[in-house]
């Protein structure tokens, strides 16, 4: 097998693993909020700035 084909196969496998991991983490790993995300804050009483 040619060395160029081996290098391309390794790069392709790495890219496929990276994309698969990104997709998996975006769909299945919703365990909670990150740091300083403010998703539990109620913004209903906040008045917008008037310029």
QUIGI-V503709 format. One record per pair of residues at least 12 apart in sequence whose C-alpha atoms are under 7 Angstrom apart, sorted by the first residue. I is the first residue (numbers start at 1). J is the second residue. D is the distance in Angstrom with one decimal. If there is no record, write none. Layout:
I:J:D  I:J:D
This chain:
none
